[in-house]
Amino acid sequence: MKWFIFSQSFALTAASVSFPFYLLFIQNIGRSFSSFGFAYGLFTLSAALSQRLIGKWADRSGGVKLLIFYAVGMSFIFLLIPSVNTIVKVYFIQVVLGILGAIQKTSEKLVLSEMPYRGRRGKMIGNYHFWTSLCSSLAVMGTGLLLNYFAISYIFYGCSIFFLVSGIVLIMCRT
C-alpha cells in the first residue's frame, strides 16, 4: 500500500498543482467564458464516453497497467501544454486529458479494491486519500508561491516529471 500511496501522491499532486494554473492558461488562449465552458465540457464528455471501454480494459489488463499508461500519457501531454497556442489545440488536449482522467479514476478504484488488507477496507482507503490529498494541498499552496518567480510553463514541465515518477514507481513496485 505504501508504494501505491507514494506513486499516486506524485500523480495527484501534479494534477492538483496544474489544474488551477491550467485554467489561467486556457483563459489566456480562449479569452471568453464560452470557449472555457466548451473546453471543460469536452473534458467531461470525453471522460464519460470513454468510461465503459476503460472499464473493459481494466478488467483485461489490470488497474496497475492502466495507471502506468495514465502516468506516462499525462507526462507526455504536460510536455506539450506550454506549446499550445490555439483554442483548437486546447480542445484536443482537453479530450485527451478527459480520457486519461477517466483511466485514472477507474484504475485507481480497481487497484484499491484489489489491495490485500487486514481489518477494515474503509480505514485503508481513508488513509490513502488522507496522504494523497495532504501532498496535493501542500503542493498547490507551494506552487502558488513559486509562480511569483517562474513562468507558468515551468509548472507543466514540473508536473510532467511528477507524472513520470508516478509511472516509474508503479513499474518498479507492481506485483
N, C-alpha and C positions, 0 to 999 in steps of 0.2 A: 504494500500500500504506500509506503514512503516514496518509492521510486515514481509511482503514479502521481502522487501529490507534487513531487518535485517537478516532474515533466509538465504537468498541467498548470502549475503555478507560472512557469515561464510562458506558456501559450496564452493563458488567461490574462496575465499581466500585459503581454504585448497587445492583446485585443482590447483590453480596458484602457491602456495608455493611448492607443491610436484613435479610438472611437471619437472622443470629443474634438481632437485636432483634425481628424478626417472630415468632420462636419465643417470646420473652418475652411479646409482645403476645397471641399465641394462648393462652398459658398463663393469662394474666390473665382471659381470657374463658371458656375451656373448663373450667379448673380440674380437669382429670383427664387421665390418660395416654391413656385410651381416646378422648376427644374429639380430643386431639392426633394420635393414631395414625390416626384416621379422616380427619381433615383432611389430613394428609400423604399418606395413601393416595389421597384424591380428587385431589390434585395430580398424583401419578404416574400414576394411572389415566386422568385426562383427557388428560395428555400422550401416553400410549401410544395411546389410542383416536383421537387426532387426527392422529398422525404420517403415516399413509398419505394422508389428504386434504391435509395440508400439503405433502407431497412433490409431489403433483399440482399444487397451486397454485404451488409454487416453480418447477416446470418451465414453467408457463404465464407467470407474471408476472416471474420472476427473483428472486434472493435479496435484492437491494438493496431492492426494493419491499416485500418481506415484513419485512425488518429495520426499515424505516421504520414499517410498521404496528405491529411489535412495540414499538418505542421510544415511539411516541405512545400506544399502548394501555397500556403499563406506566406511562407518565407519568400518564395519567388514573386508572388503578387505584390508584396510590400516593397520589393526592389523596384517594381515598375511604377508604383503610385506617384513618386515625385516627378516622373516624366510625363504624366497625364496632363494634357493641356486643352482638351476639348470636352464638351459635355457628353458627346457620343462615347468617348473613351471612358468617362466616368460611369456611364450607363453600363458599358461592357464589364468594367471592374465590379460594379455592384452585382451583376448577375453571377459572376464567378465567386464573389465574396458570399453571396447568399447560398450558393451550392456548398461551398466549403464550410460555412457556418452550420448548415444542416448536417453535414458529415460529422462535425464535431459534436453537435448536440446528440445525435443518435448513438455514435460510437462511445462517447463518454458514459452515457447511461448503460450501454451494454457492458462495458468493461467494469463499471462499478457493480452491476448486478451479478457479474461472474466472479468477483473477488471472494476468495475464501475469508471467512470471518469466524471469530469466536465471540459469542454473545449476541449483541443486538446490531443488526444491519443499519438501523437508523442512526445510531451513535457513530458508526463508521462513516456514513455519508455526511453527517453533520460535521465531523472532524475534517473531512475532505473539503467541504465547502468553506469552513472557517479559514483554513490555511490558504486556500487559493484566493478567497476574497480578501483576506488580510494583505497578501502580497500585492494584489491588484490595486487596492485602495491606496496603499503607501506609494506604489509606483506612479499612479495618476497624480497624486499631490506633488511628488518629487519632480515629475516631468513638467508640471505647470511652472515650477520654479526655474527649471533648467531652460525652458523655452525663452527666457529673457536673454540667454547667452548664445543660443544656437538657432539656425534656420529650421523651419518646420520639417524640411525634408530629412533632417537627421533623425527625427522621431521614427520615421518609416524605416530607415536603414537599421536603426537600433532594434526596432520591433521585428524586423526580418531576421536578425541574429537570434533574438529570443525564440521565435518560432522554430528556427533551425536547431537550437539547443534542445527544445522540447522534443523534436523528432529524433535527435541523436540519443537522448536519454531513453526514449521508448525503444529504439532499435537495440540499445545496449542491455536493457533490463527486461525485455519481454520474455515471457516464459514459453 
